[in-house]
Amino acid sequence: MKILAVNASPHKDKGNTALILTPFLEGMKEAGAEVGLYYTEDLTVNPCRGDLTCFCRPSGTCIQSDDMDWLMPKVREADVLVFASPLYVDGVTGPMKTLIDRLVPLLQMYIETRDGHCRHPPKDNKIRKIVLVSNCGFWERDNFDPLIQHKRALAKNLNAEFAGALVRPHGPFLRSAPQSGLPFEDILDAAKTAGRELVQDGVIAEKNLAIVSRDMLSQEKFMQVTSPMIGKLVERLGREELS
């Protein structure tokens, strides 16, 4: 099984998104999958220009020449596409959205009815799986709902299967957990198990997705800790701007 993962965090492997993505991919590797990981920070991917050439050409070749030239063949070969991104304004980061827009060459320009809905047919018969990995600083899990809905829609449009979302609310607390004494090992273990499950069984158990996104502290405690911390940050950055 071939896995293609893209991490859109500007902090790459040092970001909070990687805290969940890394064990997830490790679990896949342990199960025997071939995993390729790429960072949008290292890629040059231009915005889609709406030219439609990639729709019309059987090869799906874009009129632009950038890193999608070599990345698209890997996308076509992949059995699982993993989109990892911190939550930005209810969605993915800008570079990730740009990359997703450039996946249009997977489809044909014709329109068909699939599952009672008008869609573009795929250029191949491969049924890929799509997984979302995301992190945010807010306490509530439902902040991810718009993003999850978008990835479900993307899966339908690409004739793919949405295999699940590993989302981590109040993500910074996962990073500070070893120092703060908050329990966290089960979250990382569940992410790794989810990777193994997807490769071995083709599905991720809901219980493991739930563990990945479980509360690490109460909302009240979250506010007690977060508000003073943000206040100090705003004050510090304000002094730096004036200096």
Secondary structure as GFF3:
##gff-version 3
##sequence-region A 1 243
A	DSSP	beta_strand	2	7	.	.	.	ID=ss1
A	DSSP	three_ten_helix	12	14	.	.	.	ID=ss2
A	DSSP	alpha_helix	17	30	.	.	.	ID=ss3
A	DSSP	beta_strand	34	39	.	.	.	ID=ss4
A	DSSP	three_ten_helix	40	42	.	.	.	ID=ss5
A	DSSP	alpha_helix	53	56	.	.	.	ID=ss6
A	DSSP	alpha_helix	68	77	.	.	.	ID=ss7
A	DSSP	beta_strand	80	86	.	.	.	ID=ss8
A	DSSP	alpha_helix	94	101	.	.	.	ID=ss9
A	DSSP	three_ten_helix	104	106	.	.	.	ID=ss10
A	DSSP	beta_strand	112	114	.	.	.	ID=ss11
A	DSSP	beta_strand	117	119	.	.	.	ID=ss12
A	DSSP	beta_strand	129	135	.	.	.	ID=ss13
A	DSSP	three_ten_helix	141	144	.	.	.	ID=ss14
A	DSSP	alpha_helix	145	157	.	.	.	ID=ss15
A	DSSP	beta_strand	161	168	.	.	.	ID=ss16
A	DSSP	alpha_helix	172	180	.	.	.	ID=ss17
A	DSSP	alpha_helix	185	201	.	.	.	ID=ss18
A	DSSP	alpha_helix	206	212	.	.	.	ID=ss19
A	DSSP	alpha_helix	219	242	.	.	.	ID=ss20
###
